[in-house]
Amino acid sequence: MDMPAYLELVQGIRVERAGALLRANCPFHGERTPSFYLFPDGHAYCFGGCDEASSRVRDIVELIYRLEFPGDPTRRRAFDRARELGAISESASIMSLPRITQLPLPTEEQIETLTLAFNCYREFFQRRVGVPARRWLFETRKLDGPQLGLVLETVGYAPEGGQYHAEVIDRLRERYGDQWVTQATIAGLLNRSGGAYFRNRIMFAVRDKTGRVLYLQGRTLNDERPYKYLNSRGIRKQPYEPIPPSAALYEGTHMDEGALDAAAHGANGFYALALLGSRIPPLATLKGFSPPIINGLDNEPEEAAGGKGRKLLQERCQEAGIPHIDGVAPDGIKDASEWLATVGKHRFSETHRWRIDLAA
């Protein structure tokens, strides 16, 4: 029995098809317009912004656990229930359940929708309405470097005003007609009330080698608002590629904590492969990266997320024998973007080049 059948049997939820996906009213919060989407690989996500599903449901066992057995931390009862319903095979082991360690690739429809929207955000960044965003990026955060032009290919701006949201809608409506709401919801561009999910945010795009947008991350122009980062796929931290590997001036792979840090490294010719937050890839993934791996996580105390992430990344690299460089900012400076603003692009680049040459 697949996930939709389970929902209909246990929760009485009406499931409908939405292109390559399935959707339903979210079982975790009341709503009239379906925002709970079921993906082919077994995970589900609510684009309505509810707290329960905001971290993404990874598989059907986790869904059953959240719906029926939230007090069972081992998930054993949820696993047994899924097997009883035929949602997983009788031979399945609880230890063998898949766990997603990175974001699933978006569908072709999602890629097209995000690309259309981001092209609009890029224009806003370059127009007069984008002055506050450009001032914040260049004057406040001091983003600069010889590869800045390449990084800016991945940067846009979502203004506050509703008229700019309407421009994005017009492009989606022109492409999808009456289906534009469905496409915008699946891509994560709309909030639960149908309004713009991204407002007054710098937009960072993860693009493939053909320039299509795979993910979007919006960052506030200050640190006062809640949800400093919002992502089109519902996960706070996600892979980010500010420039292609061929544009990097030096060999090496930066593991950055935030989009702005990746942009700071990328603008100065250091290829940033992943935007991690404090989510360190498993060994199998790390072994697939070109050495040396450069730790660009935030310079925070060991008990903070950045400190724990740095320690875990170091331990995994040592365990696997992967060349690893401590690329964090000096003491007293939190991250790469603050470091760049403090010492300037020349000293910033010279320090990283020295580290990479030393490792080689």
C-alpha positions in Angstrom: 0.0 0.0 0.0 1.4 3.4 -0.9 1.3 6.6 1.1 -1.8 8.1 -0.5 -3.8 4.9 0.2 -2.6 5.0 3.8 -3.8 8.6 4.2 -7.2 7.8 2.8 -7.6 4.7 4.9 -6.4 6.0 8.3 -7.1 9.7 8.2 -10.0 9.9 5.7 -8.0 12.5 3.7 -9.0 13.0 0.1 -5.9 12.8 -2.1 -5.8 14.3 -5.6 -3.2 14.4 -8.3 -1.2 17.5 -9.0 1.0 16.9 -12.0 3.7 14.4 -11.1 2.8 14.8 -7.4 -0.2 14.1 -5.1 -1.6 16.6 -2.7 -4.1 16.7 0.2 -5.3 19.0 2.9 -2.5 18.9 5.5 -3.3 16.4 8.3 -1.3 18.6 10.8 -3.3 21.8 10.5 -6.7 23.0 9.3 -6.9 24.4 5.8 -9.3 24.7 2.9 -6.7 24.8 0.1 -4.5 21.6 -0.1 -0.9 22.4 0.6 0.4 18.9 1.7 2.3 17.4 -1.2 3.4 13.8 -1.6 6.5 13.1 -3.6 7.4 10.0 -5.6 10.4 9.1 -3.4 8.1 8.7 -0.3 8.6 12.0 1.4 6.0 14.7 2.0 6.0 18.4 2.7 3.4 21.0 3.7 3.8 24.3 1.9 1.2 25.9 4.1 3.9 26.8 6.7 2.6 24.7 9.6 5.1 23.9 12.3 4.6 20.1 12.4 5.4 19.4 8.7 7.8 22.3 8.1 10.8 20.1 8.6 9.6 17.7 5.9 8.3 14.2 6.4 11.0 11.9 5.1 9.1 8.6 4.6 5.8 6.8 5.3 7.0 5.5 8.7 7.8 9.0 9.9 4.3 10.1 8.6 2.6 7.4 10.6 4.7 8.2 13.6 3.7 11.8 13.5 0.0 11.1 12.9 -0.6 8.2 15.3 2.4 7.5 17.6 4.0 10.9 18.5 4.9 9.6 21.9 7.0 6.7 20.7 10.6 8.0 20.1 11.8 4.6 18.8 9.2 4.7 15.9 8.8 0.9 16.4 5.0 1.1 16.7 4.9 3.3 13.5 7.1 0.8 11.7 5.0 -2.1 12.7 1.8 -0.2 11.7 3.2 0.6 8.3 4.1 -3.1 7.8 0.7 -4.2 8.9 -1.0 -1.9 6.4 1.3 -3.1 3.6 2.9 0.3 3.2 6.4 -1.4 3.5 7.4 -4.9 2.8 7.2 -7.7 5.4 11.0 -8.3 5.0 11.8 -4.6 5.7 14.0 -3.9 8.8 13.6 -0.8 10.9 17.4 -0.3 10.7 17.2 -0.4 6.8 14.7 2.4 6.4 16.1 5.0 4.0 17.0 8.4 5.5 17.3 11.3 3.1 20.7 13.0 3.7 20.2 15.7 1.0 17.4 17.4 -0.8 15.6 15.3 -3.5 16.0 16.7 -6.9 13.1 19.0 -7.9 10.7 17.9 -10.7 11.0 19.5 -14.2 7.9 21.5 -13.4 9.4 22.9 -10.2 12.6 23.8 -12.0 10.7 25.6 -14.7 8.6 27.5 -12.2 11.5 28.5 -10.0 13.5 29.6 -13.0 10.7 31.8 -14.3 10.3 33.4 -10.8 14.0 33.9 -10.3 14.4 35.6 -13.6 11.9 38.1 -12.3 13.8 38.5 -9.0 17.0 39.1 -10.8 15.4 42.0 -12.7 14.1 43.5 -9.5 17.6 43.3 -8.0 19.0 45.3 -11.0 16.1 47.8 -11.1 15.6 50.9 -8.9 13.5 48.9 -6.5 16.6 46.8 -5.8 18.7 49.7 -4.4 18.2 48.7 -0.7 19.2 45.1 -1.6 22.3 46.2 -3.5 23.3 48.7 -0.8 22.9 46.0 1.9 25.0 43.5 -0.1 27.8 45.8 -1.2 28.0 48.5 1.4 26.8 46.8 4.6 28.0 43.2 4.0 31.0 44.3 1.8 30.6 41.6 -0.8 33.4 42.0 -3.3 36.0 40.0 -5.3 37.2 39.2 -8.8 34.5 36.7 -9.4 31.7 38.9 -8.1 30.0 39.1 -11.5 29.6 35.3 -11.6 28.2 35.2 -8.1 25.7 38.0 -9.0 24.2 35.7 -11.7 22.8 33.7 -8.8 21.4 36.8 -6.8 18.0 38.4 -7.0 15.6 40.4 -4.8 12.0 39.9 -3.8 10.6 43.4 -3.0 8.0 44.0 -0.3 5.4 45.6 -2.5 2.4 43.6 -3.8 2.8 45.0 -7.3 6.1 43.2 -7.7 4.5 40.0 -6.5 1.9 40.6 -9.2 4.7 40.7 -11.8 5.8 37.3 -10.8 2.2 36.0 -11.0 1.7 37.5 -14.4 4.7 35.5 -15.8 3.5 32.3 -14.2 -0.1 32.9 -15.4 1.3 33.5 -18.9 3.1 30.1 -18.8 0.6 27.9 -16.9 -2.8 29.6 -17.3 -5.3 28.5 -14.7 -2.7 26.1 -13.2 -0.4 28.8 -12.0 -1.5 28.6 -8.4 -0.8 24.8 -8.3 2.7 25.3 -9.9 3.6 28.2 -7.6 2.5 26.2 -4.5 4.4 23.1 -5.5 7.5 25.3 -6.1 7.1 26.9 -2.7 6.5 30.4 -3.9 3.2 31.0 -2.1 2.4 31.0 1.6 -0.8 29.4 3.2 -2.9 32.5 2.4 -1.8 32.5 -1.3 0.5 35.5 -0.8 4.1 35.9 -1.7 6.3 33.6 0.3 9.4 35.8 -0.4 9.2 39.5 0.5 12.0 42.0 1.1 14.6 39.3 0.8 17.9 38.8 -1.1 17.3 35.7 -3.3 20.1 33.2 -3.7 19.6 30.6 -6.5 21.1 27.2 -6.8 21.5 26.7 -10.6 22.5 23.7 -12.6 25.1 23.8 -15.4 22.4 25.0 -17.9 21.4 27.9 -15.7 18.1 26.4 -14.5 17.1 27.1 -10.9 16.9 24.1 -8.6 16.3 25.8 -5.3 15.8 29.3 -3.9 16.9 30.8 -0.6 15.6 34.2 0.6 17.6 36.0 3.3 16.3 39.1 5.1 18.2 42.4 4.9 18.5 42.4 8.6 18.7 39.9 11.5 15.6 41.1 13.4 12.8 39.3 11.5 12.0 35.7 12.4 12.9 33.1 9.8 16.0 34.9 8.6 16.3 32.2 5.8 13.3 30.9 3.8 13.8 28.2 1.2 11.6 27.2 -1.7 11.9 23.5 -0.8 11.1 23.9 2.8 14.4 23.1 4.4 16.2 25.9 6.2 19.7 25.0 4.9 20.3 23.5 1.5 22.9 22.9 -1.2 24.1 26.1 -2.8 26.4 26.7 -5.7 27.4 30.4 -6.3 29.7 29.6 -9.2 30.4 26.5 -11.3 33.6 24.5 -10.4 35.2 25.6 -13.7 35.2 29.2 -12.5 37.1 28.5 -9.3 40.6 30.0 -9.1 41.9 27.4 -6.7 41.3 23.8 -6.0 39.3 22.8 -3.0 35.7 22.5 -1.7 34.2 24.9 0.8 31.6 23.7 3.2 29.8 26.9 4.0 27.1 27.5 6.6 25.1 30.2 4.9 24.4 31.6 1.4 26.1 34.9 2.2 29.3 33.0 3.2 29.2 30.9 0.0 28.8 34.2 -2.0 31.8 35.7 -0.1 34.0 32.7 -1.0 32.7 32.5 -4.5 33.2 36.1 -5.3 36.9 35.6 -4.4 37.4 32.5 -6.5 36.9 29.8 -4.0 34.3 27.2 -5.1 31.6 26.6 -2.4 30.1 23.2 -3.0 27.5 23.0 -0.2 25.5 25.2 2.1 25.2 23.1 5.2 24.1 24.9 8.2 25.3 22.4 10.8 24.2 19.4 8.8 27.4 17.5 7.9 27.2 15.0 5.0 27.8 11.3 5.7 31.2 9.8 5.0 30.0 8.3 1.7 29.2 11.8 0.4 32.3 13.4 1.7 34.5 10.8 -0.1 32.9 11.9 -3.4 34.2 15.5 -3.1 37.5 16.7 -4.5 40.0 17.2 -1.7 40.9 19.2 0.3 37.7 19.9 2.1 37.7 23.4 3.5 35.6 24.0 6.6 33.8 27.3 6.3 31.3 26.8 9.1 30.6 29.6 11.5 33.3 30.2 14.1 31.2 29.6 17.2 31.8 28.0 20.6 31.9 24.2 20.7 28.5 24.0 22.3 26.9 26.1 19.5 25.7 24.6 16.2 28.7 25.9 14.3 31.1 24.6 16.8 29.5 21.2 16.9 29.4 21.1 13.1 33.1 22.0 12.8 34.1 19.2 15.2 31.9 16.6 13.5 33.2 17.5 10.0 36.8 17.3 11.3 36.2 13.9 12.9 34.6 12.5 9.7 37.4 13.7 7.5 40.0 12.3 9.8 38.2 8.9 10.0 38.1 8.7 6.2 41.6 10.1 5.6 40.2 13.0 3.6 42.5 16.1 3.4 40.8 18.8 5.5 41.6 22.5 6.1 40.3 24.7 8.9 38.8 27.5 6.8 36.8 29.2 9.5 37.2 32.9 10.3 39.6 34.0 13.0 38.6 34.3 16.7 36.2 37.1 17.3 34.7 36.9 13.7 31.7 34.7 13.2 31.7 33.8 9.5 33.3 34.3 6.0 31.2 37.3 5.0 32.0 39.2 8.2 35.7 38.2 7.7 35.7 39.5 4.1 34.1 42.8 5.3 36.8 43.1 8.0 40.0 42.4 6.2 39.1 43.1 2.5 39.1 40.9 -0.5 42.9 40.8 -1.0 43.9 39.6 2.4 40.8 37.3 2.4 41.9 35.6 -0.8 45.6 35.5 0.2 44.8 33.6 3.4 42.7 31.0 1.6 45.3 30.6 -1.2 48.0 30.0 1.4 45.9 27.4 3.2 45.2 25.5 -0.1 48.9 25.7 -1.2 50.0 24.4 2.2 47.6 21.5 1.9 48.9 20.6 -1.5 
